[in-house]
């Protein structure tokens, strides 16, 4: 079935370092890949997304890259800050138009 | 612009009861999707509604149902509650079906005892 794998499940970095989260999707027809940040007690917040006709997209300290051939996409956070600590989810659009989520990455940024 | 509003925020129900959760999407958004979030299974798609019609459904039993009203507000219902239904239920609002950019509400935390 349709699947999105996300790694790592936990990630701990020092403040100021970079963090990278990687995802792989199974459905080659997927054409939209959002990333969500979920803080404790809140719903997922859309932080950046990329469509299949683009290889990279940046928004200040965050960037997403997409390799359609390999069916990989990644989230890059530079100059991490303690407020970046949260659970991050990648997703891909499935054949029915719904989002298929990875299992999440718990990012901890140590001051 | 107001975000996605889900009510109630918290619910405690007893096994065998039924429950109704409500979602008001962002103004102008016509697509509402529901997801169940649990520590073990992560975020799983329940169903999507667009223009009062269920467009697609995830792999959940028939005890899970929903509907959408003409003002795009949506409700989901779970009947004959089981302990395993304890989860965070999230509603996502999109401008239209298949356009991505789904915005989530804060969720309803359902606990079944």
Interface residues (C-beta under 8 A of the other chain):
Chain A: X32 X34 X36 X41 X42 X43 X44 X45 X46 X49 X51 X89 X91 X93 X94 X96 X97 X98 X99 X100 X101 X102 X103 X104
Chain B: X4 X6 X33 X35 X42 X43 X45 X48 X55 X56 X58 X90 X92 X97 X98 X100 X101 X102 X103 X104 X105 X106 X107
